[in-house]
Amino acid sequence: MPARLTMAAVLAAYSLPLGTGQMTFDPQVNLTNCDREPIQIPGSIQPHGCLLACDASATVVLRHSVNAPHMLGLAGDINGQKLHAVLGDEVAHALRNALARTREASRPALSFSVMLPDGQAFDIAAHLFKGTAILEFEPAGASIAEPIELARTLIAQLREIDQTGKLFRDAVRFVRAVLGYDRVMIYQLGADGAGKVVAEAKRGDLESFMGQYFPASDIPQQARALYLRNPIRVISDAQFKTVAIEPVLDPSGEPLDLSYAHLRSVSPVHCEYLCNMGVGASMSISVIVNGELWGLIACHHYAPRTLAMGQRVAAEMFGEFFALHIETLRSRQKLEAAVRVHKALDTIVRNANQSADIDGFFHSRLPRLMSLIPCDGIGMSLQGRWASAGLAVPKAAVPDLLRLADMVTDGRIWASNRLSMVLPSAQAYFSDVSGVLIIPMSQQPRDYLIFFRKEVIETLDWAGDPNKTYDSGALGDRLTPRKSFAIWKETVHQQSLPWTEQDRQFGDAIRTAIVEVVLHNSELLASERSKAEVRQRILNEELNHRVKNILSLIGALVAHPTSESQTLQDYVATLKGRIQALSLAHDQVVRGDGGGRLAMLLEAELSPYRTAAGVIELQGPNVILDARAYSVMALVLHELATNAAKYGALSQAGGKLSVSWAIDAANACAICWRESGGPTVRPPSRTGFGSVLIDRSIPFDLGGTSTVEYYPEGLQGLFRIPAKHLTVAETFEPAIPAAAMTMARVDDTFATRAGLCVLILEDQLVIAVGLEQILNDAHIKHVITANSEAEAMQLLARRTPDVAILDVNLGTGTSISVADELVRRQVPFLFATGYGDGISIPEHLKGVPVARKPYDANSILASLRGLLDR
């Protein structure tokens, strides 16, 4: 883009070589040393005004521009004369008063339409600098009210604008309309000094410079310093004849410093540039934000144009308002962006804390994180996994980039807009990625969030005519706009837009949020591990306790006294029934998650101990417990029953147990457990796990009460379950003892089914042999047994059975594929399982009968007969 083309109107800070007359080019001033040119002491001024330099008290004239006598209507030598003798007492007095009111040289005292003794009216600017009072005279313009009205007009049009883009667009339009220049542009300077045309208003037949860039070298450092000191700079004629100051040096050999003089002359380098473009006049307004040069409002005119002092004052006032408005909007935008970022981060943190997969969560949120900082792409390395969104480095380049991150971050954010300067291998992809902002996600060098920016020239939007050429002058073709643009492209090669302080602040906020999530997740994992360890210990203790109880119960059942007339066959049948009932009771406890009837729960727990009629008595209404109460009472009643069987009324012949329950006045269920006829009861010497369950489960989990009394004649327990955990059904369904459901004999009807074939799929040999024995005792002679799915399928390939018994869960899988094959062959079968209801059984097989382990001969044979009868 035509850097120097756009800067032609604003480089008015350059000086002229010492001398007078037609502007000529000093061979000592060239393109290699113009940045060292002492532009504040040019020794000459522009010809649209004249200048007097006096002592500090503005009493004696020490120097003057050589056009001052003619312009002011003076005769003879001016230097050495009293100021009042030159300008008259009244004007001299007024100027001295004006200087007394001036606090700083950058704010000259302005006097409008001052009438001199010869009858001419002048606008006069006066300032004091380095011990010299400098007075600048220009022919009077409009009245003093004009600059105020112009400024009011400009400011009124822009004060309500709340978007920077609209502010820029409207500002150039209004400045052009009010000041009458052919082209008005706004340049914004970047952090590196390079600039861009961000707004333009122009005459219709002119090419556009909108969106074009220029290098930082187009405005030398001393020129930038002068733009800060003197915010308005006017060149009324690019081909003006310079006017020398007499004398150039004072008696001490010092030139006159014109840093704050409006009439200060212009560098030949800049004037040639203006001439190359055909620009006849220019004016610039410095935009100073927070004490720094933010940019310039630059005006071009394609013929000579002089701006009166009043118009300059209006432009200066507008420039200050414009800068304040930019500062206000920028602060508001920063605040809004900060609020937006922190709101987004709060949402991310909240959602992340509820996510079980932190890695997957952050990888899925990359597009959202990418929107928080201006960038072209984003990448994340987390737990050794790389993911990216938008424009990112090639995957093969990621290891090198992560090694760089390990070296440079040191736990802090690190950014570069010249990645290839610090990572030579990045030259292979600089057009895609030239800038990176690296955010460490942990204290250890491992996890990083990286924002990417592409090479800045990739963002170029050429708005002018790329084929247009311009004349070259005495200083060469570098002063043509396209050559300047080529210099800019070379300057920014392999660079991205720089990362701002706000980018870094947002990056730090992102890092804080991510670290918070990671730490929170680590704490949760540690907490869950701790809780899991506690739960595992409790589970192990309960499992150990239950297993011991079951083994003790089985031992007690085996050793339980029998009548002398009982045969061994009857004893074995009774023992098998009790063990089967014990298994059913255990299943009822396991399957109690859905709640159920209190009577059924009692039957399930106590059925193994019904050795004779009247030993156990149950009485109460049809109370239905919810899932929580059912689960708690299952544990409590199991402990009471096993203790009664091992030590209490059910441990010897003649003992009795009575359990009754009723609904009290508070609609709670009061349960009374009474034992009698057993061994003499003594309170336990120590509190075991079972006693803790009985004493504390109901109060702790249900908010009820639990009391156990140890009377010599028998244990008595009183338990109360709050009303919120139960309902009472109006009709009573009598409980059927679980043992009784399986104790009925099955007729020996299988003997009449000659050739009946039964398939058994069971991975436990002892269980399989026991099942074979049950079938053989029922006169079923053809039994084929398999211990795996594969073996069962092989057997089915040779023979189709009449009926089958399938263990659902095998050691290395399930029997579902075998079940599907039997369904296809229309062979009836039942599932066998030691798990709870329907576990591991798919939906399409839910209608298949289920037999529970350990097997009871009567229930198995009854189930098989039911399958065959259907």
C-alpha positions in Angstrom: 0.0 0.0 0.0 1.2 3.5 -0.7 2.7 4.3 2.6 4.4 7.5 1.6 1.4 8.4 -0.5 -0.8 8.5 2.5 1.9 10.1 4.7 2.6 12.9 2.2 0.1 15.2 3.9 1.3 14.6 7.3 5.1 14.7 7.1 5.1 18.4 7.6 7.5 18.2 10.4 10.6 18.0 8.1 12.7 21.2 7.8 14.3 23.1 5.0 18.0 23.7 4.4 19.1 27.1 5.7 18.6 29.9 3.2 15.9 31.9 1.4 14.2 32.0 -1.9 12.9 29.2 -4.1 12.9 25.8 -2.3 15.9 23.8 -3.3 17.2 20.4 -2.2 20.3 20.3 0.0 22.5 17.4 -1.0 23.3 16.9 2.7 19.7 15.9 3.3 18.9 12.5 1.8 16.9 9.4 2.5 19.5 7.8 4.6 19.9 10.6 7.1 16.6 12.5 7.2 15.7 10.8 10.5 18.6 12.7 12.0 17.7 16.1 10.4 17.3 18.9 13.0 13.8 19.7 11.8 13.0 22.0 14.8 15.7 24.5 13.8 15.1 25.0 10.0 16.3 28.6 9.9 13.2 29.5 7.8 9.5 29.7 7.8 6.6 29.3 5.3 5.6 32.5 3.4 1.9 32.8 4.4 3.0 34.6 7.6 5.9 36.4 9.2 7.8 36.1 12.5 9.4 38.3 15.2 11.6 36.8 18.0 12.1 38.9 21.1 13.8 38.6 24.4 11.9 36.8 27.2 10.1 39.9 28.4 9.0 40.7 24.8 10.7 44.1 25.0 13.3 44.0 22.2 13.1 42.4 18.8 16.1 40.1 18.3 15.3 38.3 15.0 12.7 38.5 12.3 11.7 36.7 9.1 12.9 38.6 6.1 9.3 39.1 4.9 8.3 40.8 8.2 9.0 44.5 7.1 7.0 44.2 4.0 4.1 42.2 5.6 3.9 44.4 8.7 4.5 47.7 6.8 7.7 48.5 8.5 10.8 50.4 7.3 14.4 50.1 8.3 16.2 47.4 10.4 13.8 45.8 12.8 16.3 43.9 14.9 17.3 45.8 18.1 14.2 47.9 18.1 11.7 48.1 21.0 8.6 46.0 20.4 6.3 48.9 21.1 8.2 51.0 18.6 7.5 48.4 15.9 3.9 47.4 16.8 2.7 50.3 18.9 2.3 50.6 22.6 -1.2 49.1 22.8 -0.4 46.0 20.7 2.9 45.4 22.5 1.2 45.7 25.8 -1.5 43.3 24.8 1.0 40.7 23.5 3.1 40.9 26.7 -0.1 40.3 28.7 -1.0 37.4 26.5 2.5 35.9 27.0 2.0 36.3 30.8 -1.1 34.1 30.6 0.7 31.4 28.6 1.7 28.4 30.7 3.4 26.3 28.1 4.8 26.7 24.7 2.5 24.0 23.2 -0.4 26.3 24.0 0.4 29.7 22.3 -1.6 32.8 23.3 -3.8 33.6 20.3 -5.0 37.1 19.5 -7.5 37.6 16.6 -7.9 40.6 14.3 -5.2 42.7 16.0 -5.0 46.1 14.3 -1.5 47.4 13.7 -0.6 51.1 13.4 -0.6 50.9 9.6 -4.3 49.8 9.6 -3.7 46.1 8.8 -5.4 43.4 10.9 -3.5 40.2 11.9 -4.1 37.1 13.8 -1.1 36.7 16.2 0.2 33.6 18.0 2.7 34.2 20.9 4.7 31.7 22.9 7.8 31.7 25.1 10.4 28.9 24.5 14.0 28.6 25.6 14.1 32.2 26.8 12.8 33.6 23.5 9.3 35.2 22.9 8.2 34.1 19.4 5.4 36.1 17.7 3.8 34.8 14.5 1.7 37.0 12.3 -0.9 35.9 9.7 -3.5 38.0 7.8 -6.6 38.1 9.9 -9.3 35.6 9.1 -12.9 35.5 10.3 -14.1 36.8 13.7 -13.1 35.2 17.0 -16.4 33.5 17.2 -15.8 31.4 14.1 -13.4 28.8 15.6 -15.8 28.2 18.4 -18.7 27.7 16.1 -16.7 25.4 13.8 -15.6 23.3 16.8 -19.1 23.1 18.2 -20.4 22.0 14.8 -17.8 19.2 14.5 -18.2 18.0 18.0 -22.0 18.1 18.0 -22.0 15.6 15.1 -19.8 13.0 16.8 -20.5 13.2 20.5 -23.3 10.5 20.6 -21.4 8.0 18.4 -20.6 4.8 20.4 -18.8 2.7 17.7 -15.2 3.4 16.7 -15.8 2.5 13.0 -18.7 5.0 12.7 -16.7 7.6 14.6 -13.8 7.4 12.1 -16.1 7.4 9.1 -18.2 10.4 10.3 -15.1 12.3 11.5 -13.4 12.4 8.1 -16.7 13.4 6.4 -17.3 16.3 8.7 -13.7 17.6 8.7 -13.7 17.6 4.9 -17.1 19.4 4.8 -16.0 22.0 7.3 -12.4 22.7 6.2 -12.8 22.1 2.5 -9.9 19.8 1.7 -10.0 17.4 -1.3 -9.1 14.3 0.9 -9.3 13.7 4.6 -7.9 10.5 6.1 -7.4 9.0 9.6 -4.1 7.1 10.2 -3.9 4.8 13.2 -0.4 3.9 14.3 0.4 0.4 15.5 2.5 -0.6 18.5 5.5 -1.0 16.3 5.1 2.5 14.7 3.7 1.2 11.4 0.3 2.7 10.4 -2.9 2.1 8.5 -5.5 4.3 6.8 -8.7 3.4 8.8 -11.0 6.1 7.4 -11.2 8.3 4.3 -13.4 11.0 2.7 -12.3 12.2 -0.7 -13.2 14.0 -3.9 -15.0 11.5 -6.3 -12.3 11.4 -9.0 -9.4 10.5 -6.6 -8.2 7.0 -6.0 -8.8 5.5 -2.5 -6.1 4.9 0.1 -8.5 3.2 2.5 -7.1 0.2 4.3 -3.5 0.8 3.2 -0.4 0.6 5.3 2.9 2.4 5.7 6.1 1.5 7.5 7.2 3.1 10.8 10.2 4.7 9.0 7.8 7.1 7.1 7.6 9.2 10.3 11.1 9.7 11.8 11.3 9.8 15.6 12.0 13.5 15.8 8.9 14.1 13.6 6.8 12.1 16.0 8.1 14.1 18.9 7.0 17.3 17.1 3.6 16.0 16.4 3.2 15.6 20.2 4.4 19.1 20.8 2.5 20.9 18.0 -0.8 19.1 17.3 -1.7 21.2 14.2 0.6 21.4 11.2 -0.2 23.2 8.0 1.5 23.4 4.6 -0.3 26.0 2.5 1.7 25.4 -0.7 3.9 22.3 -1.3 6.1 24.4 -3.7 6.4 27.4 -1.5 9.4 29.8 -1.4 11.1 29.6 2.0 11.5 32.7 4.1 14.7 33.0 6.0 15.1 34.2 9.6 17.6 37.0 10.1 20.0 36.3 11.7 20.1 32.6 11.4 22.3 32.3 14.5 22.4 34.5 17.6 25.6 36.1 18.9 26.2 32.8 20.8 25.9 30.8 17.6 22.5 29.2 18.5 19.7 28.9 15.8 16.1 29.7 16.7 14.2 26.7 17.9 10.8 26.6 16.2 9.4 23.5 17.8 6.1 25.2 18.7 5.9 27.6 15.7 3.1 27.1 13.3 5.0 28.8 10.5 8.0 26.4 10.8 9.4 25.4 7.4 9.1 21.9 5.9 11.7 19.3 4.9 12.6 19.0 1.2 12.1 15.2 1.4 8.5 15.7 2.4 7.8 18.4 -0.1 9.2 16.3 -2.9 6.9 13.5 -1.9 3.9 15.9 -2.0 4.9 17.1 -5.4 5.3 13.5 -6.7 1.6 12.9 -5.8 0.4 16.2 -7.2 -0.6 17.4 -3.7 -0.6 21.2 -3.5 -1.3 21.6 0.3 -1.8 19.6 3.4 -2.8 19.8 7.0 -2.5 17.3 9.9 -4.1 17.1 13.3 -2.3 15.0 15.9 -4.5 12.5 17.8 -3.0 12.1 21.2 -4.4 9.4 23.5 -3.1 8.9 27.0 -0.1 11.1 26.2 1.0 9.0 23.2 0.6 9.6 19.4 -2.3 7.4 18.5 -2.5 8.6 14.9 -3.2 11.6 12.7 -6.1 13.2 10.8 -4.4 14.1 7.5 -5.8 16.4 4.9 -4.7 16.7 1.2 -5.6 19.4 -1.2 -4.6 19.3 -4.9 -4.0 23.1 -5.1 -2.4 25.6 -2.6 -4.7 26.2 0.4 -4.1 28.4 3.4 -6.0 27.7 6.6 -6.7 30.7 8.8 -5.8 30.7 12.5 -9.5 30.4 13.5 -9.9 27.3 11.4 -6.7 25.8 12.9 -8.1 26.4 16.4 -11.3 24.7 15.5 -9.3 21.7 14.1 -7.2 21.6 17.2 -10.2 21.6 19.5 -11.9 18.9 17.4 -8.7 16.8 17.5 -8.6 16.9 21.3 -12.3 16.0 21.5 -11.7 13.2 18.9 -8.8 11.8 21.0 -10.9 11.9 24.2 -13.8 10.2 22.4 -11.4 7.5 21.2 -10.0 7.0 24.7 -13.6 6.8 26.1 -14.7 4.2 23.5 -11.5 2.3 23.8 -11.9 2.1 27.6 -15.6 1.1 27.1 -14.6 -1.6 24.6 -11.9 -2.9 26.9 -14.4 -3.1 29.7 -17.0 -4.8 27.6 -14.4 -7.2 26.2 -13.2 -8.0 29.8 -16.8 -8.5 31.0 -17.5 -10.8 28.0 -14.3 -12.8 28.5 -14.8 -13.2 32.3 -18.5 -14.2 31.7 -17.5 -16.8 29.2 -14.8 -18.1 31.5 -17.2 -18.3 34.4 -19.5 -20.4 32.2 -16.6 -22.6 31.1 -15.4 -23.1 34.7 -18.9 -23.9 35.9 -19.5 -26.4 33.1 -16.0 -27.9 33.4 -16.5 -28.5 37.1 -19.5 -30.7 36.3 -17.7 -32.6 33.5 -16.2 -36.0 34.1 -13.8 -35.8 31.1 -11.8 -32.6 31.5 -9.6 -33.4 28.5 -12.6 -33.9 26.2 -14.4 -30.9 27.7 -11.6 -28.4 26.9 -10.9 -29.9 23.4 -14.6 -29.5 22.6 -14.5 -25.8 23.8 -11.6 -24.7 21.6 -13.8 -22.7 19.2 -15.3 -20.9 22.3 -11.8 -20.2 23.7 -10.6 -19.0 20.3 -13.3 -16.2 20.3 -11.9 -14.7 23.6 -8.7 -13.3 22.0 -8.4 -11.9 18.4 -6.6 -14.7 16.5 -6.7 -16.9 13.4 -6.5 -20.3 15.2 -6.0 -22.1 18.5 -4.3 -25.3 19.6 -4.2 -27.3 22.9 -1.9 -29.9 24.2 -3.4 -31.6 27.2 -2.3 -34.9 28.7 -0.2 -35.6 25.6 -3.2 -35.1 23.2 -3.2 -32.3 20.6 -6.3 -30.7 19.2 -6.7 -27.5 17.2 -9.3 -25.2 15.6 -9.0 -22.6 12.9 -5.5 -21.9 11.4 -2.8 -23.8 13.3 0.7 -25.1 12.8 1.1 -28.4 10.9 0.7 -31.4 13.1 4.3 -32.4 12.3 5.5 -29.1 13.7 3.7 -29.4 17.1 6.6 -31.3 19.0 9.0 -28.4 18.1 6.5 -25.8 19.2 5.9 -27.6 22.5 9.6 -27.9 23.1 9.9 -24.1 22.6 7.0 -23.6 25.0 8.8 -25.7 27.6 11.8 -23.4 27.3 10.2 -19.9 27.2 7.1 -20.0 29.4 8.5 -20.8 32.8 4.9 -20.9 34.2 4.0 -17.6 32.6 2.3 -16.4 29.4 4.7 -15.9 26.5 4.0 -14.2 23.2 5.8 -13.4 19.9 4.7 -11.9 16.6 7.9 -13.2 14.9 7.8 -16.9 15.6 10.4 -17.7 12.9 12.9 -15.5 14.7 12.9 -17.7 17.8 12.0 -21.0 16.1 13.8 -21.4 12.8 11.7 -24.4 11.7 8.6 -22.0 11.7 9.9 -20.5 8.5 8.3 -23.5 6.8 4.8 -22.2 7.6 5.2 -18.5 8.4 2.4 -17.5 6.0 -0.1 -19.5 8.0 1.4 -18.9 11.5 3.8 -16.0 12.3 2.5 -15.2 15.8 1.9 -17.2 18.9 0.6 -16.5 22.4 1.4 -19.5 24.7 -0.6 -20.0 27.9 0.7 -22.7 30.3 -2.1 -24.7 31.7 -0.1 -26.3 34.6 3.0 -25.5 36.6 4.8 -28.5 35.1 6.0 -28.1 31.5 3.4 -30.2 29.8 0.0 -28.7 29.0 -0.4 -25.6 26.8 -3.1 -23.5 25.2 -1.7 -21.7 22.1 -3.3 -18.9 20.1 -2.1 -18.4 16.5 -1.9 -15.4 14.2 -1.0 -15.4 10.5 1.5 -13.2 8.7 0.2 -9.6 8.7 0.5 -9.1 4.9 -2.0 -11.9 4.5 -4.6 -9.5 6.0 -3.9 -6.8 3.4 -6.9 -5.3 1.7 -5.7 -3.2 -1.2 -8.1 -0.4 -1.8 -6.1 1.8 -4.3 -5.1 1.3 -7.9 -2.2 -1.2 -7.8 -1.1 -0.2 -11.3 -1.0 3.6 -10.7 2.5 5.1 -11.0 3.8 8.4 -9.7 6.6 10.7 -10.8 10.0 10.4 -9.2 11.9 13.5 -8.1 15.6 14.4 -7.4 15.7 12.0 -4.4 14.8 8.9 -6.3 11.8 6.6 -6.8 11.7 5.5 -3.2 9.4 8.4 -2.7 6.7 6.9 -4.9 3.8 5.3 -3.0 4.2 1.8 -4.5 7.8 1.7 -3.5 6.9 2.7 0.0 4.4 -0.1 0.1 7.0 -2.6 -1.0 9.2 -1.3 1.8 6.4 -1.9 4.2 5.8 -5.5 3.0 9.5 -6.2 3.4 9.4 -4.7 6.9 6.5 -6.9 8.1 7.6 -10.1 6.3 7.2 -13.1 8.6 5.4 -11.1 11.2 1.9 -11.2 12.6 -0.1 -8.4 14.2 1.5 -7.8 17.6 -0.1 -9.1 20.8 -1.5 -6.3 22.9 -1.3 -5.9 26.7 -5.1 -6.6 26.7 -4.4 -9.9 24.8 -1.9 -10.8 27.5 -4.3 -9.9 30.3 -7.1 -12.0 28.8 -4.6 -14.8 28.3 -3.7 -14.6 32.0 -7.4 -14.7 32.9 -7.9 -17.8 30.7 -4.9 -19.4 32.4 -6.2 -18.7 35.8 -9.6 -20.2 34.9 -8.1 -23.3 33.4 -5.7 -23.8 36.4 -8.7 -23.4 38.7 -10.6 -26.1 36.8 -7.6 -28.4 36.8 -7.0 -27.9 40.5 -10.7 -28.4 41.3 -10.8 -31.5 39.2 -7.7 -32.8 41.0 -9.3 -32.1 44.3 -12.5 -33.9 43.2 -10.5 -36.9 42.0 -8.6 -37.0 45.3 -11.8 -36.7 47.2 -13.6 -39.3 45.2 -10.6 -41.6 45.6 -10.7 -41.1 49.3 -14.5 -41.7 49.4 -14.2 -44.7 47.2 -11.5 -46.2 49.6 -13.9 -45.6 52.5 -16.8 -47.2 50.6 -14.6 -50.1 49.6 -13.5 -50.7 53.2 -17.1 -50.6 54.4 -18.2 -52.9 51.6 -15.4 -55.3 52.4 -16.3 -55.2 56.1 -20.0 -55.8 55.3 -19.2 -58.5 52.8 -16.9 -60.2 55.3 -19.5 -59.9 58.0 -22.2 -61.3 55.7 -20.1 -64.2 54.5 -19.2 -65.1 58.0 -22.9 -64.9 59.0 -23.9 -67.1 56.1 -21.3 -69.6 56.8 -22.2 -69.6 60.5 -25.9 -70.0 59.6 -25.2 -72.9 57.3 -23.1 -74.4 60.0 -26.0 -73.9 62.5 -28.5 -75.3 60.0 -26.3 -78.4 59.5 -25.8 -78.9 63.3 -29.4 -78.1 64.2 -30.8 -80.8 66.5 -33.1 -83.3 64.7 -35.7 -85.7 66.1 -34.6 -89.3 66.6 -37.2 -90.5 64.1 -35.9 -88.3 61.2 -34.3 -90.3 58.4 -31.1 -89.1 56.7 -33.1 -88.6 53.5 -35.5 -86.3 55.3 -32.7 -84.5 57.0 -30.9 -83.8 53.7 -34.2 -82.6 52.1 -34.9 -80.3 55.1 -31.3 -78.9 55.0 -31.5 -78.3 51.3 -34.8 -76.5 51.7 -33.3 -74.2 54.4 -30.3 -73.4 52.3 -32.6 -72.6 49.3 -34.7 -70.4 51.5 -31.6 -68.6 52.8 -30.6 -68.0 49.1 -34.1 -66.6 48.3 -33.9 -64.3 51.3 -30.6 -63.0 50.2 -32.0 -62.3 46.7 -34.9 -60.5 48.2 -32.5 -58.2 50.1 -30.4 -57.6 47.0 -33.5 -56.8 44.9 -34.9 -54.4 47.5 -33.8 -51.2 45.7 -37.4 -50.6 44.4 -39.1 -50.9 47.8 -41.7 -53.5 48.8 -43.9 -55.0 51.5 -42.6 -55.3 55.0 -44.3 -58.7 55.4 -42.5 -60.1 52.3 -39.2 -58.8 53.6 -39.7 -60.5 56.9 -40.7 -63.7 55.2 -37.6 -63.6 53.0 -35.3 -63.1 56.0 -37.0 -65.6 58.4 -38.1 -68.4 56.1 -34.8 -70.4 56.6 -35.7 -70.8 60.3 -39.3 -72.0 60.0 -38.5 -75.5 61.4 -41.9 -76.1 62.8 -45.3 -74.4 62.9 -45.6 -71.7 65.5 -41.9 -71.0 65.8 -42.2 -67.7 64.0 -45.2 -65.4 64.2 -45.7 -62.3 62.0 -48.6 -59.9 62.4 -49.3 -56.4 61.1 -51.0 -54.3 58.4 -50.0 -54.3 54.8 -47.1 -51.7 55.1 -45.2 -50.8 51.9 -41.7 -49.4 52.4 -40.0 -47.0 50.0 -36.7 -48.0 48.4 -34.6 -46.3 51.1 -36.5 -47.8 54.0 -36.7 -51.2 52.4 -32.9 -51.3 51.9 -32.2 -50.2 55.5 -34.7 -52.6 57.0 -33.3 -55.5 54.9 -29.9 -55.0 56.6 -31.5 -54.6 60.1 -33.8 -57.6 59.8 -31.0 -59.7 58.4 -28.8 -58.9 61.3 -31.6 -59.6 63.8 -32.5 -62.9 62.1 -28.9 -64.2 61.9 -28.2 -63.3 65.5 -31.4 -65.0 66.6 -30.4 -68.1 64.6 -26.8 -68.1 66.0 -27.4 -67.0 69.6 -31.0 -66.4 70.3 -34.5 -67.9 70.2 -34.0 -69.6 66.8 -30.7 -71.3 67.8 -32.3 -74.2 69.7 -35.5 -76.2 69.8 -38.4 -74.7 71.6 -37.5 -71.1 70.8 -40.0 -68.7 69.4 -39.9 -65.3 67.6 -42.8 -62.9 67.4 -42.7 -59.8 65.1 -45.6 -57.4 65.1 -46.0 -53.9 63.6 -48.7 -51.2 63.7 -49.3 -47.6 62.6 -49.0 -45.1 65.5 -50.6 -41.7 66.0 -47.9 -40.0 63.9 -48.6 -42.4 61.0 -45.2 -44.0 61.6 -44.7 -47.7 61.6 -43.7 -49.2 65.0 -42.1 -52.6 64.8 -41.7 -54.9 67.8 -39.3 -57.9 67.7 -39.7 -60.3 70.6 -37.7 -63.5 71.2 -38.5 -66.2 73.8 -37.7 -69.8 74.8 -34.1 -69.6 73.7 -30.8 -69.6 75.7 -30.4 -67.1 78.5 -29.6 -63.7 77.0 -26.7 -61.6 78.2 -25.7 -58.2 76.8 -22.8 -58.4 74.4 -19.4 -57.6 75.9 -18.4 -55.6 72.8 -20.1 -53.8 69.9 -19.7 -55.5 66.6 -20.5 -54.4 63.0 -23.9 -56.0 63.1 -24.8 -54.3 66.4 -23.8 -50.9 64.8 -26.1 -51.6 61.9 -29.0 -52.4 64.1 -28.5 -49.5 66.5 -27.7 -46.7 64.0 -29.1 -47.5 60.5 -32.7 -46.5 61.2 -31.9 -43.2 63.1 -29.1 -42.2 60.7 -30.7 -43.1 57.3 -34.4 -42.7 58.0 -34.6 -40.3 60.9 -36.4 -43.0 63.0 -35.6 -44.7 66.3 -34.0 -48.0 67.2 -33.9 -49.6 70.7 -32.7 -53.1 71.6 -33.1 -54.5 75.1 -31.3 -57.7 76.3 -33.7 -59.4 78.8 -32.6 -62.8 80.2 -35.7 -64.5 78.7 -35.1 -63.1 75.3 -34.0 -60.1 73.2 -36.6 -57.4 72.5 -36.3 -54.7 69.8 -38.5 -51.7 69.2 -38.1 -49.8 65.8 -39.9 -46.8 64.4 -40.0 -45.9 60.7 -41.2 -42.3 59.9 -44.4 -41.9 57.8 -42.5 -40.3 54.9 -40.9 -43.7 54.1 -44.0 -45.8 54.0 -47.6 -46.2 52.7 -50.3 -48.5 54.0 -52.4 -50.6 51.5 -56.1 -51.1 52.2 -56.1 -54.8 51.3 -53.7 -57.3 52.9 -51.9 -59.8 50.7 -50.9 -62.7 52.9 -47.2 -63.5 52.8 -46.2 -66.8 51.3 -43.1 -68.2 52.9 -40.4 -68.2 50.4 -39.3 -71.7 51.3 -42.9 -73.0 50.9 -42.9 -71.7 47.3 -40.2 -74.1 46.4 -40.8 -77.0 48.8 -43.8 -78.6 46.9 -42.9 -81.9 45.3 -43.0 -82.3 41.6 -44.6 -85.4 40.2 -42.2 -87.8 38.5 -43.7 -87.1 35.1 -40.4 -87.0 33.3 -40.1 -90.8 33.4 -42.9 -90.9 30.7 -40.9 -88.6 28.3 -38.6 -91.1 26.8 -35.7 -89.6 24.8 -36.1 -86.1 26.4 -32.8 -84.1 25.9 -31.8 -81.2 28.1 -28.9 -78.8 27.3 -27.0 -77.3 30.3 -24.7 -74.3 29.8 -22.8 -73.7 33.1 -19.2 -72.6 33.6 -18.9 -74.0 37.2 -18.3 -77.7 37.2 -19.6 -78.4 40.7 -22.9 -76.6 39.9 -23.2 -78.3 36.5 -22.7 -81.8 38.1 -25.2 -81.0 40.8 -27.7 -79.9 38.1 -27.0 -83.1 36.1 -27.7 -85.1 39.3 -31.1 -83.4 39.8 -32.1 -84.2 36.2 -30.9 -87.8 36.4 -32.9 -88.3 39.6 -35.9 -87.2 37.7 -35.3 -89.9 35.1 -34.0 -87.5 32.4 -31.3 -89.6 30.8 -30.1 -87.4 27.9 -28.3 -84.5 29.3 -25.6 -82.6 27.3 -23.4 -80.1 29.2 -21.3 -77.2 27.9 -19.1 -74.7 29.8 -18.8 -72.0 27.2 -20.7 -70.4 24.4 -18.5 -71.9 21.7 -18.9 -75.4 23.1 -22.7 -75.0 23.4 -22.9 -73.8 19.7 -20.9 -76.9 18.7 -23.3 -79.2 20.6 -26.3 -77.4 18.9 -24.7 -78.0 15.6 -24.9 -81.8 16.2 -28.3 -82.0 18.1 -31.2 -79.8 18.9 -32.3 -80.3 22.6 -35.9 -80.3 23.8 -35.3 -77.8 26.5 -32.2 -75.9 28.0 -30.9 -74.4 31.1 -28.5 -71.4 30.5 -26.3 -69.7 33.0 -26.6 -66.0 32.1 -23.1 -64.9 33.1 -20.2 -67.2 32.2 -16.6 -66.8 33.1 -15.6 -65.1 29.9 -18.9 -63.8 28.5 -22.6 -64.5 28.5 -25.0 -67.1 27.0 -27.0 -64.6 25.0 -25.9 -65.8 21.6 -26.8 -69.4 22.6 -30.2 -68.1 23.8 -30.8 -66.3 20.4 -30.0 -69.5 18.6 -32.5 -71.5 20.7 -35.1 -68.8 20.0 -34.4 -69.2 16.3 -34.9 -73.0 16.7 -38.0 -72.5 18.8 -36.4 -74.5 21.7 -37.8 -73.5 25.2 -35.2 -72.6 27.8 -34.7 -70.9 31.1 -32.0 -68.6 32.5 -30.1 -69.4 35.7 -28.3 -66.7 37.6 -26.9 -65.8 40.9 -27.5 -62.0 40.3 -30.5 -59.8 40.9 -33.6 -59.4 38.7 -32.9 -59.3 35.0 -29.3 -58.4 35.3 -27.3 -59.0 32.1 -30.5 -60.1 30.2 -31.3 -58.0 27.1 -34.7 -56.5 26.5 -35.8 -59.0 23.8 -35.2 -61.9 26.2 -36.9 -60.4 29.3 -39.8 -62.9 29.0 -37.6 -65.9 29.5 -38.1 -67.6 32.9 -35.3 -67.2 35.4 -34.2 -69.8 38.0 -32.0 -68.5 40.9 -29.0 -70.1 42.3 -28.5 -72.2 44.4 -30.7 -74.6 42.5 -33.7 -76.3 44.2 -34.7 -79.6 42.6 -38.4 -79.0 42.8 -38.3 -75.5 41.4 -36.0 -76.5 38.5 -38.1 -79.5 37.6 -41.3 -77.5 37.9 -39.9 -74.8 35.6 -38.8 -77.4 33.0 -42.2 -79.1 33.1 -43.9 -75.7 32.6 -41.7 -75.1 29.5 -42.4 -78.5 28.0 -46.2 -78.2 28.7 -46.3 -74.9 26.8 
